[in-house]
């Protein structure tokens, strides 16, 4: 590797601050073969930690799909191994294909079959990465595990807090809301204070071959963004036809499977009534896709399931009892909006200060602290929307 450069030294110091452990401590670096995780491992090694690189083989591109720019298969494993050799750290590849298929891919297909819009990256972080891989890191005697995610971990009065990345364009806190307090105690995110441009610059200054490697795009196991290719193979019943029905009861046409639609979708309906129509609801049991005008997408709240709570209150139910104000983010591309927590029919719910549109079952609703908008309080998966305006 090249001699240290001025900026790389600055990045190394930022990584050392993010880890917060004595030099020489053992840290496992999760290496996907991409720029971010490779730079993470390199910075930690340069900072003087005893770094072990671990890569998960999550699926076999040759047997399943062919897709450039994905992680955790084929060329990416080779890149991770080569990077570890260049950095001078030990490297292990773990075969997690069966776990990934069961916990992420199968669940992805089942969610679409239920009429939901899943977020498989959250499931992957929640299961194979931040649960199973953490166990491996502990077995290796590591005091922490570091990843290349763009989020920050800061210590607060009650322990570690999860916060948005310094670079809002790269922030991945939406995809990490399910990180538990116990996991957060063990995890480290050395890139949370760096913009992507500086990470690539550090990669170049550190002499890493992947400095110009393109970022992965879309869902890693979905070929060219066509998620129906995966679903049709795993759950062919999802392609059974059904009716496209207007909110007023009119049958407007036929569709080729509920798995081809998501709440809020406009394109691909192939029906015309004059005004633009949007998917308002998917009734998977009766194979009906229900459509209406854009204003029909506005709702006043949503109920949540599989909740993870990182706030100061002992339980999320305590926060609901206080009608705790929150900032709610219902899509990865949406800005958090003012809301409050409540119990609705015994379920934890989020009630928006102003109606929100496109609230889709299966997506995550991530909660932030209005007093510190970059802090993640927790969140859950949207079970249903309610209070249509």
The 8 nearest C-alpha neighbors of each residue, nearest first, counted from 0:
[[1, 206, 205, 85, 2, 86, 207, 3],
 [2, 0, 206, 205, 3, 204, 4, 207],
 [1, 3, 4, 0, 205, 204, 206, 7],
 [4, 2, 7, 1, 8, 5, 205, 204],
 [5, 3, 7, 6, 8, 204, 2, 205],
 [6, 4, 8, 7, 9, 3, 204, 10],
 [5, 7, 9, 8, 4, 10, 201, 204],
 [6, 8, 10, 201, 4, 9, 5, 11],
 [7, 9, 11, 5, 6, 10, 4, 12],
 [8, 10, 6, 12, 7, 11, 13, 5],
 [11, 9, 7, 13, 12, 8, 14, 6],
 [10, 12, 8, 14, 42, 13, 9, 46],
 [11, 13, 15, 9, 14, 10, 16, 8],
 [14, 12, 10, 16, 11, 15, 17, 9],
 [13, 15, 189, 17, 11, 12, 16, 10],
 [14, 16, 12, 18, 17, 13, 19, 46],
 [17, 15, 13, 19, 14, 18, 12, 189],
 [18, 16, 14, 189, 15, 19, 13, 188],
 [19, 17, 15, 16, 20, 187, 14, 189],
 [18, 20, 16, 17, 15, 21, 14, 187],
 [21, 19, 18, 22, 24, 15, 142, 16],
 [22, 20, 24, 23, 19, 48, 18, 15],
 [23, 21, 47, 48, 24, 20, 46, 49],
 [22, 24, 48, 49, 47, 21, 25, 20],
 [25, 23, 48, 22, 49, 21, 26, 20],
 [24, 26, 49, 141, 142, 50, 48, 23],
 [27, 25, 50, 141, 143, 144, 142, 49],
 [26, 28, 144, 51, 50, 52, 136, 141],
 [29, 27, 52, 145, 40, 144, 30, 146],
 [28, 30, 53, 146, 52, 54, 145, 27],
 [31, 29, 36, 54, 32, 53, 28, 37],
 [32, 30, 71, 33, 54, 70, 36, 79],
 [31, 33, 79, 75, 78, 30, 76, 37],
 [34, 32, 31, 35, 36, 37, 75, 214],
 [33, 35, 37, 36, 209, 38, 210, 212],
 [36, 34, 147, 38, 37, 33, 39, 198],
 [35, 37, 147, 39, 30, 38, 34, 33],
 [38, 36, 40, 34, 39, 35, 30, 33],
 [37, 39, 41, 35, 40, 36, 202, 42],
 [38, 40, 36, 42, 37, 41, 147, 35],
 [41, 39, 37, 43, 38, 28, 42, 44],
 [40, 42, 38, 44, 43, 39, 86, 45],
 [43, 41, 45, 11, 39, 44, 40, 38],
 [44, 42, 46, 40, 45, 41, 48, 39],
 [43, 45, 41, 46, 47, 48, 42, 50],
 [44, 46, 42, 47, 43, 41, 11, 48],
 [47, 45, 43, 44, 11, 48, 42, 15],
 [48, 46, 44, 22, 45, 23, 43, 49],
 [47, 49, 23, 44, 24, 22, 50, 43],
 [48, 50, 25, 23, 24, 26, 47, 44],
 [51, 49, 26, 48, 27, 25, 44, 88],
 [52, 50, 27, 89, 88, 90, 28, 26],
 [51, 53, 90, 28, 27, 29, 30, 89],
 [54, 52, 91, 29, 90, 30, 92, 28],
 [55, 53, 92, 30, 31, 29, 91, 93],
 [54, 56, 93, 92, 57, 71, 95, 94],
 [57, 55, 94, 71, 95, 72, 58, 93],
 [56, 58, 96, 95, 71, 99, 55, 72],
 [57, 59, 96, 56, 72, 60, 71, 99],
 [58, 60, 61, 62, 63, 72, 73, 57],
 [61, 59, 64, 63, 65, 62, 58, 72],
 [60, 62, 59, 63, 64, 65, 73, 58],
 [63, 61, 59, 60, 64, 58, 65, 73],
 [62, 64, 60, 61, 59, 65, 58, 220],
 [65, 63, 60, 222, 61, 66, 62, 220],
 [64, 66, 60, 222, 61, 67, 63, 62],
 [65, 67, 222, 64, 69, 68, 223, 60],
 [66, 68, 69, 65, 215, 223, 222, 216],
 [67, 69, 215, 214, 216, 66, 213, 70],
 [70, 68, 219, 215, 67, 66, 216, 71],
 [71, 69, 31, 72, 75, 219, 215, 68],
 [70, 72, 56, 31, 57, 75, 55, 76],
 [71, 73, 75, 56, 76, 70, 58, 59],
 [74, 72, 75, 76, 60, 77, 59, 71],
 [73, 75, 77, 76, 78, 72, 32, 71],
 [74, 76, 32, 78, 77, 73, 72, 71],
 [75, 77, 79, 78, 74, 73, 72, 32],
 [76, 78, 74, 80, 75, 79, 81, 73],
 [79, 77, 75, 32, 81, 76, 80, 82],
 [80, 78, 32, 76, 82, 77, 81, 30],
 [79, 81, 77, 83, 82, 78, 76, 84],
 [82, 80, 78, 84, 83, 79, 77, 85],
 [83, 81, 85, 79, 84, 80, 78, 86],
 [82, 84, 86, 80, 88, 85, 81, 87],
 [85, 83, 87, 81, 82, 86, 88, 80],
 [86, 84, 82, 87, 83, 81, 0, 207],
 [87, 85, 83, 84, 88, 41, 82, 0],
 [86, 88, 84, 85, 83, 89, 44, 82],
 [87, 89, 83, 86, 51, 50, 84, 90],
 [90, 88, 51, 52, 83, 87, 91, 84],
 [89, 91, 52, 53, 51, 83, 88, 80],
 [90, 92, 53, 54, 52, 93, 89, 51],
 [91, 93, 54, 55, 53, 94, 56, 90],
 [94, 92, 55, 56, 95, 54, 91, 53],
 [95, 93, 56, 96, 55, 92, 57, 97],
 [94, 96, 57, 98, 56, 97, 99, 93],
 [97, 95, 57, 58, 99, 98, 94, 100],
 [96, 98, 100, 99, 95, 101, 57, 94],
 [99, 97, 101, 95, 100, 96, 102, 127],
 [98, 100, 96, 103, 102, 97, 101, 57],
 [99, 101, 104, 97, 98, 103, 105, 102],
 [102, 100, 98, 105, 99, 103, 97, 104],
 [101, 103, 99, 98, 100, 106, 105, 104],
 [102, 104, 106, 99, 100, 105, 101, 122],
 [103, 105, 100, 107, 106, 101, 108, 102],
 [106, 104, 101, 108, 107, 103, 100, 109],
 [105, 107, 109, 103, 108, 104, 110, 102],
 [108, 106, 104, 110, 105, 109, 103, 117],
 [107, 109, 230, 105, 111, 106, 110, 112],
 [110, 108, 112, 106, 111, 107, 105, 113],
 [111, 109, 113, 115, 107, 112, 108, 106],
 [112, 110, 115, 114, 258, 113, 108, 109],
 [111, 113, 109, 110, 114, 237, 258, 108],
 [114, 112, 110, 111, 115, 283, 109, 284],
 [113, 115, 111, 283, 281, 112, 110, 257],
 [114, 116, 361, 111, 360, 110, 113, 117],
 [115, 117, 361, 362, 111, 261, 360, 359],
 [118, 116, 361, 362, 119, 107, 110, 115],
 [117, 119, 120, 121, 362, 116, 122, 361],
 [120, 118, 122, 121, 117, 103, 123, 107],
 [121, 119, 123, 122, 118, 124, 174, 218],
 [122, 120, 174, 124, 119, 123, 118, 125],
 [123, 121, 125, 119, 120, 124, 103, 126],
 [122, 124, 120, 126, 125, 121, 127, 103],
 [125, 123, 128, 121, 129, 122, 126, 120],
 [124, 126, 122, 123, 129, 121, 177, 130],
 [127, 125, 130, 123, 124, 128, 129, 122],
 [126, 128, 131, 123, 130, 132, 129, 124],
 [129, 127, 124, 132, 126, 130, 131, 123],
 [130, 128, 124, 125, 133, 126, 132, 127],
 [129, 131, 126, 133, 128, 132, 127, 125],
 [130, 132, 127, 134, 133, 128, 129, 126],
 [133, 131, 128, 135, 134, 130, 129, 127],
 [134, 132, 136, 135, 130, 131, 129, 137],
 [133, 135, 137, 132, 131, 136, 138, 130],
 [134, 136, 138, 132, 133, 137, 139, 131],
 [137, 135, 133, 139, 138, 134, 141, 27],
 [136, 138, 140, 134, 139, 141, 135, 133],
 [139, 137, 135, 140, 136, 134, 141, 133],
 [140, 138, 136, 137, 141, 135, 27, 51],
 [141, 139, 137, 138, 142, 136, 25, 26],
 [142, 140, 25, 26, 137, 143, 136, 139],
 [141, 143, 25, 26, 140, 24, 144, 185],
 [144, 142, 185, 26, 141, 186, 27, 145],
 [145, 143, 27, 186, 26, 28, 187, 185],
 [144, 146, 187, 28, 188, 186, 27, 29],
 [147, 145, 29, 148, 188, 28, 36, 187],
 [146, 148, 36, 35, 39, 190, 188, 149],
 [149, 147, 146, 150, 188, 171, 190, 191],
 [148, 150, 191, 170, 164, 171, 190, 169],
 [151, 149, 164, 191, 163, 148, 172, 171],
 [152, 150, 191, 162, 164, 163, 188, 161],
 [151, 153, 161, 160, 162, 159, 188, 187],
 [154, 152, 160, 159, 151, 155, 161, 162],
 [153, 155, 159, 158, 160, 152, 156, 157],
 [154, 156, 158, 157, 159, 160, 153, 152],
 [157, 155, 158, 154, 159, 160, 311, 153],
 [158, 156, 155, 159, 311, 154, 160, 310],
 [159, 157, 155, 154, 156, 160, 184, 180],
 [158, 160, 154, 153, 155, 184, 183, 152],
 [159, 161, 153, 152, 154, 155, 162, 158],
 [162, 160, 152, 375, 374, 151, 153, 159],
 [163, 161, 374, 151, 373, 375, 150, 152],
 [162, 164, 373, 150, 172, 170, 151, 374],
 [165, 163, 150, 170, 191, 166, 149, 151],
 [164, 166, 192, 167, 191, 163, 193, 194],
 [165, 167, 164, 194, 168, 169, 170, 193],
 [168, 166, 170, 169, 165, 164, 163, 171],
 [167, 169, 166, 170, 194, 164, 165, 195],
 [170, 168, 167, 166, 149, 171, 164, 195],
 [169, 171, 164, 167, 149, 163, 172, 168],
 [172, 170, 173, 149, 174, 150, 169, 148],
 [171, 173, 175, 174, 163, 150, 170, 176],
 [174, 172, 171, 175, 176, 331, 365, 363],
 [175, 173, 121, 172, 171, 176, 120, 124],
 [174, 176, 172, 177, 173, 178, 121, 171],
 [175, 177, 178, 377, 173, 174, 378, 172],
 [178, 176, 175, 307, 179, 125, 377, 378],
 [179, 177, 176, 175, 182, 183, 125, 180],
 [180, 178, 182, 181, 177, 183, 307, 309],
 [179, 181, 183, 182, 184, 309, 178, 159],
 [182, 180, 184, 179, 183, 185, 178, 186],
 [183, 181, 179, 185, 184, 180, 186, 178],
 [182, 184, 180, 186, 185, 181, 179, 159],
 [183, 185, 181, 182, 186, 159, 180, 158],
 [184, 186, 143, 183, 182, 144, 187, 181],
 [187, 185, 144, 183, 143, 145, 184, 182],
 [186, 188, 145, 18, 144, 189, 17, 146],
 [189, 187, 146, 190, 145, 191, 151, 148],
 [188, 190, 14, 17, 191, 187, 39, 18],
 [191, 189, 193, 192, 188, 149, 147, 148],
 [190, 192, 150, 149, 151, 164, 193, 189],
 [191, 193, 165, 190, 164, 194, 151, 166],
 [194, 192, 190, 191, 197, 195, 198, 165],
 [195, 193, 166, 196, 197, 198, 192, 169],
 [196, 194, 198, 197, 199, 193, 169, 166],
 [195, 197, 199, 198, 194, 200, 193, 201],
 [198, 196, 200, 199, 195, 194, 201, 193],
 [197, 199, 195, 201, 200, 196, 202, 194],
 [200, 198, 202, 196, 201, 197, 210, 195],
 [199, 201, 197, 203, 198, 202, 204, 196],
 [200, 202, 198, 204, 7, 199, 203, 205],
 [203, 201, 199, 210, 205, 207, 200, 204],
 [204, 202, 206, 200, 210, 205, 201, 207],
 [203, 205, 201, 206, 202, 200, 4, 7],
 [206, 204, 202, 203, 207, 1, 201, 0],
 [205, 207, 203, 204, 0, 1, 202, 208],
 [206, 208, 202, 209, 205, 210, 203, 82],
 [207, 209, 210, 206, 82, 211, 203, 202],
 [208, 210, 212, 211, 207, 34, 33, 202],
 [211, 209, 202, 203, 199, 208, 207, 212],
 [212, 210, 209, 213, 199, 208, 34, 203],
 [211, 213, 209, 210, 214, 34, 33, 208],
 [214, 212, 211, 215, 68, 33, 34, 209],
 [213, 215, 216, 68, 212, 33, 34, 69],
 [216, 214, 68, 69, 213, 70, 217, 219],
 [215, 217, 214, 68, 218, 69, 219, 224],
 [218, 216, 224, 219, 215, 221, 223, 69],
 [219, 217, 221, 220, 216, 224, 120, 119],
 [218, 220, 69, 221, 70, 217, 216, 215],
 [219, 221, 218, 222, 64, 69, 58, 104],
 [222, 220, 226, 218, 224, 219, 225, 223],
 [223, 221, 224, 66, 225, 64, 220, 65],
 [224, 222, 225, 221, 66, 217, 226, 67],
 [223, 225, 222, 221, 226, 217, 218, 216],
 [226, 224, 227, 223, 228, 222, 221, 229],
 [225, 227, 228, 221, 229, 224, 230, 222],
 [228, 226, 230, 229, 225, 231, 259, 258],
 [229, 227, 226, 231, 230, 225, 232, 222],
 [228, 230, 227, 232, 226, 231, 233, 221],
 [229, 231, 227, 233, 108, 232, 234, 228],
 [232, 230, 235, 234, 228, 233, 229, 227],
 [231, 233, 229, 230, 234, 235, 228, 227],
 [232, 234, 230, 231, 235, 229, 108, 105],
 [233, 235, 231, 230, 236, 237, 232, 108],
 [236, 234, 231, 237, 238, 232, 233, 230],
 [237, 235, 238, 234, 239, 231, 256, 112],
 [236, 238, 235, 256, 239, 258, 112, 234],
 [237, 239, 256, 236, 255, 235, 240, 231],
 [238, 240, 256, 236, 237, 255, 241, 257],
 [241, 239, 255, 256, 254, 238, 253, 242],
 [240, 242, 286, 254, 253, 287, 256, 239],
 [243, 241, 253, 287, 244, 252, 254, 288],
 [242, 244, 288, 252, 253, 251, 287, 250],
 [243, 245, 250, 289, 249, 251, 242, 288],
 [246, 244, 290, 249, 247, 248, 289, 291],
 [245, 247, 248, 291, 290, 289, 244, 249],
 [246, 248, 245, 249, 244, 291, 250, 290],
 [249, 247, 245, 246, 244, 250, 289, 251],
 [248, 250, 245, 244, 247, 251, 246, 243],
 [249, 251, 244, 252, 243, 245, 248, 242],
 [252, 250, 243, 244, 249, 270, 245, 253],
 [251, 253, 243, 250, 242, 270, 254, 244],
 [252, 254, 242, 243, 241, 240, 255, 251],
 [253, 255, 240, 241, 256, 242, 243, 252],
 [256, 254, 240, 238, 239, 241, 253, 257],
 [255, 257, 238, 239, 240, 237, 258, 254],
 [256, 258, 259, 260, 286, 237, 283, 114],
 [257, 259, 111, 256, 260, 237, 112, 114],
 [260, 258, 257, 256, 227, 261, 255, 238],
 [261, 259, 258, 257, 264, 262, 278, 288],
 [260, 262, 264, 116, 263, 278, 259, 115],
 [263, 261, 278, 279, 359, 264, 280, 357],
 [262, 264, 357, 278, 277, 261, 279, 265],
 [265, 263, 278, 277, 262, 261, 266, 260],
 [266, 264, 277, 276, 263, 278, 267, 268],
 [267, 265, 268, 264, 269, 277, 276, 278],
 [266, 268, 269, 265, 264, 260, 270, 259],
 [267, 269, 270, 266, 265, 254, 243, 276],
 [270, 268, 267, 271, 266, 252, 254, 253],
 [271, 269, 268, 251, 252, 272, 276, 243],
 [270, 272, 273, 269, 274, 275, 251, 276],
 [273, 271, 274, 270, 275, 276, 251, 245],
 [272, 274, 271, 275, 276, 270, 292, 291],
 [273, 275, 272, 276, 292, 271, 291, 293],
 [276, 274, 292, 273, 277, 265, 293, 272],
 [277, 275, 292, 291, 290, 265, 274, 293],
 [278, 276, 265, 290, 264, 291, 263, 279],
 [277, 279, 290, 262, 263, 264, 280, 289],
 [280, 278, 290, 262, 289, 296, 277, 291],
 [281, 279, 289, 278, 262, 288, 282, 290],
 [280, 282, 288, 114, 283, 289, 287, 257],
 [283, 281, 287, 284, 286, 285, 288, 280],
 [282, 284, 286, 114, 285, 113, 281, 287],
 [285, 283, 286, 282, 113, 287, 114, 281],
 [284, 286, 287, 283, 282, 241, 242, 288],
 [287, 285, 283, 241, 284, 282, 257, 288],
 [288, 286, 282, 242, 285, 241, 243, 289],
 [287, 289, 243, 281, 244, 282, 280, 242],
 [290, 288, 244, 280, 245, 279, 278, 243],
 [291, 289, 278, 245, 279, 277, 276, 246],
 [290, 292, 276, 277, 246, 245, 295, 279],
 [293, 291, 276, 294, 295, 277, 275, 290],
 [292, 294, 295, 296, 277, 291, 276, 275],
 [293, 295, 296, 292, 297, 388, 356, 291],
 [296, 294, 293, 297, 292, 291, 279, 387],
 [295, 297, 356, 294, 293, 357, 279, 298],
 [296, 298, 356, 355, 295, 354, 294, 388],
 [299, 297, 387, 386, 354, 355, 388, 300],
 [298, 300, 354, 386, 351, 350, 385, 387],
 [301, 299, 350, 349, 385, 351, 298, 384],
 [300, 302, 384, 349, 348, 383, 385, 381],
 [301, 303, 348, 382, 383, 347, 381, 346],
 [304, 302, 381, 382, 379, 380, 347, 348],
 [303, 305, 380, 306, 379, 382, 381, 302],
 [306, 304, 379, 380, 307, 303, 378, 177],
 [305, 307, 379, 304, 378, 308, 303, 380],
 [306, 308, 377, 177, 378, 379, 305, 179],
 [307, 309, 377, 310, 315, 376, 306, 378],
 [310, 308, 376, 377, 180, 307, 311, 375],
 [311, 309, 376, 312, 308, 377, 313, 315],
 [310, 312, 313, 309, 157, 376, 314, 318],
 [313, 311, 314, 310, 318, 317, 315, 309],
 [312, 314, 311, 317, 315, 310, 318, 316],
 [315, 313, 316, 317, 312, 318, 308, 310],
 [314, 316, 318, 317, 308, 319, 312, 313],
 [317, 315, 319, 314, 318, 320, 347, 342],
 [318, 316, 320, 315, 314, 319, 312, 321],
 [317, 319, 315, 321, 323, 316, 320, 312],
 [320, 318, 341, 340, 322, 316, 321, 317],
 [319, 321, 317, 318, 322, 316, 341, 342],
 [320, 322, 323, 318, 319, 317, 340, 341],
 [323, 321, 319, 340, 320, 341, 339, 318],
 [322, 324, 321, 318, 340, 339, 319, 325],
 [325, 323, 339, 338, 322, 340, 369, 326],
 [326, 324, 338, 339, 368, 369, 367, 337],
 [325, 327, 337, 367, 336, 335, 366, 338],
 [328, 326, 366, 335, 336, 365, 325, 338],
 [327, 329, 335, 365, 364, 330, 334, 333],
 [328, 330, 364, 363, 327, 358, 365, 333],
 [331, 329, 333, 332, 328, 363, 362, 364],
 [330, 332, 333, 173, 329, 328, 174, 363],
 [331, 333, 330, 334, 329, 328, 173, 335],
 [334, 332, 330, 331, 328, 335, 329, 336],
 [333, 335, 328, 336, 332, 330, 327, 331],
 [336, 334, 328, 327, 326, 333, 337, 367],
 [335, 337, 326, 327, 334, 338, 328, 351],
 [338, 336, 326, 352, 325, 351, 327, 335],
 [339, 337, 351, 352, 325, 350, 326, 324],
 [340, 338, 324, 325, 323, 350, 322, 349],
 [339, 341, 319, 349, 322, 323, 348, 350],
 [342, 340, 319, 348, 322, 347, 349, 343],
 [341, 343, 347, 346, 345, 348, 319, 344],
 [344, 342, 346, 345, 348, 341, 347, 302],
 [345, 343, 346, 342, 347, 348, 302, 341],
 [344, 346, 343, 342, 347, 348, 341, 316],
 [347, 345, 343, 342, 344, 348, 302, 303],
 [348, 346, 342, 303, 302, 341, 343, 345],
 [349, 347, 302, 341, 301, 342, 303, 340],
 [348, 350, 340, 300, 301, 339, 341, 302],
 [351, 349, 300, 339, 338, 299, 340, 348],
 [352, 350, 338, 353, 300, 299, 354, 337],
 [351, 353, 338, 337, 350, 354, 339, 299],
 [352, 354, 351, 355, 299, 337, 338, 336],
 [355, 353, 299, 298, 297, 351, 352, 356],
 [356, 354, 297, 298, 353, 299, 357, 351],
 [357, 355, 297, 296, 358, 298, 354, 263],
 [356, 358, 263, 296, 359, 262, 355, 297],
 [359, 357, 356, 384, 329, 360, 355, 262],
 [358, 360, 262, 362, 357, 361, 116, 381],
 [361, 359, 381, 115, 382, 383, 362, 116],
 [362, 360, 117, 115, 116, 381, 380, 359],
 [361, 363, 117, 360, 381, 380, 116, 359],
 [364, 362, 380, 379, 381, 329, 365, 361],
 [363, 365, 329, 328, 378, 379, 380, 381],
 [364, 366, 378, 328, 327, 363, 377, 173],
 [365, 367, 327, 378, 376, 377, 326, 375],
 [368, 366, 375, 326, 376, 374, 372, 325],
 [367, 369, 372, 371, 370, 325, 374, 376],
 [370, 368, 372, 371, 325, 326, 367, 324],
 [371, 369, 368, 372, 374, 367, 325, 373],
 [372, 370, 368, 369, 373, 374, 367, 375],
 [373, 371, 369, 368, 374, 367, 370, 326],
 [372, 374, 163, 162, 371, 375, 367, 368],
 [373, 375, 162, 367, 372, 368, 371, 161],
 [374, 376, 367, 161, 377, 162, 366, 368],
 [377, 375, 310, 309, 367, 366, 368, 308],
 [378, 376, 308, 309, 307, 366, 176, 375],
 [377, 379, 365, 366, 364, 307, 306, 176],
 [378, 380, 306, 303, 305, 304, 364, 363],
 [379, 381, 363, 304, 303, 362, 361, 364],
 [380, 382, 303, 360, 361, 362, 383, 363],
 [383, 381, 360, 303, 302, 304, 380, 361],
 [382, 384, 360, 301, 302, 381, 385, 359],
 [383, 385, 301, 300, 358, 302, 298, 382],
 [386, 384, 300, 301, 387, 298, 299, 383],
 [385, 387, 299, 298, 388, 300, 384, 297],
 [386, 388, 298, 385, 297, 299, 295, 296],
 [387, 298, 297, 386, 295, 299, 354, 294]]
